[in-house]
């Protein structure tokens, strides 16, 4: 851990830790946070999912958007890797693919921040148990 050399650095660290604790508390109520799940199966990783995952973590934090970014397994859309599922509070999840860093930025700016549609949505091709 780096040494803290000023009151400003200490204050910044304290605020960052408070934000993380607040996010952990909110994570126990997942529907209160933006949920971003990045498909990190073998084909996703080979297509650039690691970079997309890291971009979402960094960009959402820098933009002060409270979100939970999670690496998940293969989502079953190998033709559209890397795939990303985004769930906004009180909405149904939307899967995007293929997602690169530029598309991830567009998803953050348009879909997450403004709740506008973004090109690249993968249509749902299955029924849930309740729909059968």
Secondary structure, 3 states (H helix, E strand, C coil): CCCCCCHHHHHHHHHHHHHHHHHHHHHCCHHHCEEEEEECCHHHHHCCHHHHHHHHHHHHHHCCCCEEEEEECCCCCHHHCCCEEEECCCCCCEEECCCCHHHHHHHHHHHHCCCCCCCCEECCCCCCHHHC
